[in-house]
Amino acid sequence: MTINLSLFVTQVQNLVPDIPSEELSSINIEQQIKQAVRLYSIDLPDEITYDLTGDGGQYYAISSLTSWQDGFSNILSMQYPAPTVASDETPVYLDPEDWDADYYDGSTRYIYFPNHAPASTEAVRIRYSAPYTWAAGSVTTDVTQPAHGYAVSDQIYEDKKGVWQKDATNLLSTHIITVKNTNTFTATELAANVPEMHFFSICHKAACLTCQAIAAKYSRTTDSTIGADSINHPSRAAEFRSRAMDFCQMYASALGLSNMMATGAEAQPEPGYAEFVDFDARPSRPGGRRFLFHGDDW
């Protein structure tokens, strides 16, 4: 299931009903939501299982893994040969020394199998982490914009002047072009493939980021003279910072994340000591080994 961006916007506005339009536009709110999904992906990434068909060789381009993202994704486990579940075959897991996912020849990153050369009749079942993604959802808008120059599948967003702009990075986009004509196009709203059960938690994270953004704007505003009807900007900044911390704590608590694990500037280490877990696994990009924190004293 996917969840439309507009549903996130509605819930964030419910959580922060007094968002000052002069301080934070709807475009900014949508950007905070996209950032919240990215941070959620870091805290609890998607896990994908992919069967890599052999070719008799030992090198396989890592880009062949669906939704793999360099700098984010990590291989969690490998089974070789991939078992046939219908036949009740027993999974055989490769040891960490049986594969290297960091071989780079200067242009392409490969998975290298030093001890195996999977045949074309075999597959390696790979489980790996990946970020949650945005794709075309179910809400469409027909737009008239002369000489727009878009192509189908371009990702776009509406700027503050109401003009639709192409987003080459796909970081700020809110819609994707699904139908294109000379002076018109159909913009389909993006939807995220995050778990439905975590929708409200992600909205708490987005509300946290929204309140942080509002607080930052108030903090940059100086009040040389504050009349009876003027806004006390320092006070409002402190108020929204406090609300941001509350929303981020709600996010972390609902997902079972410690303050150390939860992403964002609000994260603070809890007292205790650290130890490695997963001693049988090599540190992997980008996070290295995972830690457990214990105790009340450092």
C-alpha positions in Angstrom: 0.0 0.0 0.0 1.1 3.6 -0.6 0.0 6.7 1.2 -0.7 10.0 -0.8 1.3 13.1 0.2 -1.9 15.0 0.8 -2.9 12.6 3.6 0.4 13.4 5.3 -0.3 17.1 4.8 -3.7 16.9 6.3 -2.5 15.1 9.4 0.4 17.4 10.0 -2.0 20.4 9.8 -4.2 18.6 12.3 -1.2 18.2 14.7 0.0 21.8 14.2 -3.3 23.7 13.4 -1.7 27.1 14.1 1.0 27.0 11.4 1.5 30.6 10.5 1.2 30.9 6.7 3.4 33.9 6.7 6.2 31.8 8.3 5.8 28.4 6.6 4.1 27.8 3.3 2.4 24.7 2.2 5.5 23.9 0.0 7.6 24.0 3.1 5.3 21.6 4.9 5.5 19.1 2.0 9.2 19.3 2.1 9.2 18.6 5.9 7.1 15.5 5.2 9.5 14.2 2.5 12.3 14.8 5.0 10.4 12.9 7.7 10.1 9.9 5.4 13.8 10.0 4.6 14.6 10.1 8.4 12.2 7.3 9.0 14.0 5.3 6.3 17.2 5.7 8.3 15.7 4.7 11.6 13.7 1.7 10.2 14.7 1.1 6.6 12.8 -1.0 4.2 14.1 -4.6 3.8 14.0 -6.1 0.3 14.7 -9.6 -0.8 16.0 -10.1 -4.3 17.0 -13.3 -6.2 20.2 -12.6 -8.1 20.5 -15.1 -11.0 24.0 -16.4 -11.5 26.0 -16.2 -14.8 28.8 -18.5 -13.9 31.0 -15.6 -12.8 32.0 -14.1 -9.4 31.3 -10.4 -10.0 27.7 -8.9 -10.2 26.9 -5.2 -10.5 25.2 -4.1 -7.3 23.0 -1.8 -9.3 21.0 -4.8 -10.4 19.4 -5.0 -6.9 16.0 -3.3 -7.0 15.8 -0.1 -5.0 19.4 -0.4 -3.9 20.8 3.1 -3.1 24.6 3.6 -2.8 25.5 5.3 0.5 22.4 4.0 2.2 21.7 0.3 1.5 23.5 -2.5 3.3 23.4 -6.2 2.6 21.8 -8.0 5.6 22.1 -11.6 4.6 22.7 -14.0 1.6 21.4 -17.5 0.9 23.1 -19.6 -1.7 21.8 -21.5 -3.5 18.4 -19.8 -3.0 16.1 -22.5 -1.6 12.8 -23.4 -3.2 10.2 -22.8 -0.5 7.6 -25.0 -2.2 10.0 -27.9 -1.9 10.8 -27.2 1.7 14.5 -26.8 1.0 16.6 -25.7 3.9 18.1 -22.2 3.5 21.9 -22.1 3.5 23.3 -18.7 4.6 26.7 -17.5 3.3 29.2 -16.4 5.9 30.4 -12.8 5.7 33.8 -13.8 4.3 31.9 -15.4 1.3 30.9 -12.1 -0.2 32.2 -8.6 -0.7 29.7 -5.9 -1.6 32.3 -3.1 -1.8 34.4 -4.1 -4.8 34.7 -1.0 -7.0 36.7 -1.0 -10.3 36.6 2.8 -10.7 33.3 3.0 -12.5 31.0 0.2 -11.1 30.4 -1.2 -7.7 30.1 -5.0 -7.6 29.2 -7.9 -5.3 32.2 -10.2 -5.4 32.0 -13.9 -4.4 35.5 -15.1 -3.6 34.5 -18.7 -3.0 31.5 -19.2 -5.3 30.6 -18.8 -9.0 26.7 -19.2 -9.2 25.6 -21.0 -12.3 22.9 -19.7 -14.6 20.6 -22.3 -13.1 21.2 -20.9 -9.6 20.3 -17.8 -7.7 21.6 -16.0 -4.6 18.8 -14.7 -2.4 19.9 -11.4 -1.0 18.2 -9.4 1.8 19.2 -5.8 2.0 18.1 -2.4 3.4 16.7 0.3 1.2 15.0 3.7 1.7 11.2 4.0 1.3 10.3 5.6 -2.0 7.7 8.0 -3.6 5.8 7.1 -6.7 2.7 8.1 -8.5 -0.3 7.9 -6.2 -4.1 8.1 -6.9 -4.7 11.9 -6.9 -4.4 13.7 -10.2 -4.5 17.4 -11.2 -4.9 18.7 -14.8 -2.7 21.8 -15.3 -2.5 24.4 -18.0 1.0 25.8 -18.3 2.0 27.0 -21.7 5.3 25.7 -23.1 6.0 23.7 -19.9 8.5 21.4 -21.6 7.9 18.4 -19.4 8.1 14.8 -20.4 6.1 11.9 -18.9 7.7 10.7 -15.6 9.3 14.1 -14.8 8.9 14.9 -11.1 7.7 18.4 -10.4 6.7 20.8 -7.7 4.7 24.0 -7.5 6.7 27.0 -6.5 5.5 30.0 -4.4 4.3 31.8 -7.6 2.1 28.9 -8.6 4.4 27.8 -11.5 5.3 24.1 -11.8 9.0 23.4 -11.8 11.0 20.3 -12.7 12.9 18.7 -9.8 15.9 17.0 -11.3 17.0 15.6 -7.9 13.5 14.3 -6.9 14.1 15.6 -3.4 11.5 18.5 -3.5 9.0 17.0 -5.9 5.4 16.5 -4.9 3.9 15.3 -8.3 4.9 13.3 -11.3 3.9 13.9 -14.9 1.6 11.1 -16.1 0.0 12.7 -19.2 1.6 15.4 -21.4 0.2 17.6 -24.1 1.6 20.8 -25.7 0.3 23.3 -23.1 -1.3 21.1 -20.5 -0.3 18.1 -18.4 -1.6 15.8 -15.8 0.2 15.9 -12.5 -0.2 12.9 -10.3 0.5 13.4 -6.6 3.3 11.3 -5.1 2.6 8.6 -2.6 5.0 6.9 -0.2 5.3 3.1 0.2 5.8 3.3 4.0 3.9 0.9 6.3 0.4 2.0 7.0 0.9 1.2 10.7 3.6 3.8 11.0 1.7 6.6 9.2 0.9 8.6 12.4 4.4 8.2 13.7 5.9 9.6 10.5 3.4 12.5 10.8 4.7 13.1 14.3 8.2 13.3 12.8 7.0 15.7 10.1 5.2 17.8 12.8 8.5 17.9 14.7 10.4 19.1 11.7 7.6 21.6 10.9 7.8 23.1 14.4 11.6 23.3 14.2 11.3 25.2 10.9 8.8 27.6 12.4 11.0 28.1 15.5 14.0 28.8 13.3 12.1 31.5 11.4 10.9 33.2 14.6 14.5 33.0 16.0 15.9 34.9 13.1 13.3 37.6 13.5 14.3 40.5 15.8 11.8 42.6 17.7 13.2 46.1 18.1 9.9 47.2 19.5 7.1 44.9 20.6 3.8 46.6 20.9 0.7 45.3 22.6 -0.5 43.6 19.5 2.9 42.5 18.2 4.1 38.9 18.2 6.7 38.1 20.8 9.0 36.2 18.4 11.5 34.8 21.0 8.6 33.4 23.0 7.0 31.9 19.9 10.3 30.4 18.9 10.7 28.7 22.3 7.1 27.5 22.2 7.6 25.8 18.8 10.9 24.3 19.8 9.2 22.7 22.8 6.5 21.4 20.7 9.0 20.0 18.2 10.7 18.1 21.0 7.4 16.6 22.1 6.5 15.5 18.6 9.9 13.9 18.1 9.7 12.1 21.4 6.3 10.8 20.4 7.8 9.5 17.2 10.7 7.8 18.9 8.5 6.3 21.6 5.9 4.9 19.2 8.6 3.2 17.1 10.5 1.8 20.1 13.6 4.0 19.3 15.9 5.3 21.9 16.9 8.9 21.8 20.3 7.8 20.5 18.7 5.9 17.6 16.1 8.4 16.5 17.3 10.7 13.8 17.2 14.5 14.0 18.7 17.3 16.0 16.6 16.5 19.0 18.3 13.1 19.5 20.3 12.9 22.8 22.3 9.9 24.1 20.8 8.1 27.0 23.1 7.3 30.0 24.7 3.9 29.7 27.5 2.1 28.1 27.8 0.7 24.6 28.7 -2.7 23.2 28.8 -4.2 19.7 26.1 -6.5 18.5 26.3 -8.7 15.4 29.9 -10.0 16.1 29.6 -12.4 13.2 29.1 -9.6 10.7 31.6 -7.2 9.2 30.9 -3.5 9.6 29.0 -2.3 6.5 28.4 1.0 4.8 27.3 3.5 5.9 26.5 2.9 9.5 29.1 0.4 10.7 28.3 -1.9 13.5 25.2 -1.5 15.6 25.3 -0.8 19.3 23.4 -1.7 22.4 23.3 0.8 25.3 23.0 -0.3 28.9 23.2 0.9 32.5 22.8 4.2 34.2 26.4 5.3 34.4 29.1 6.0 31.8 
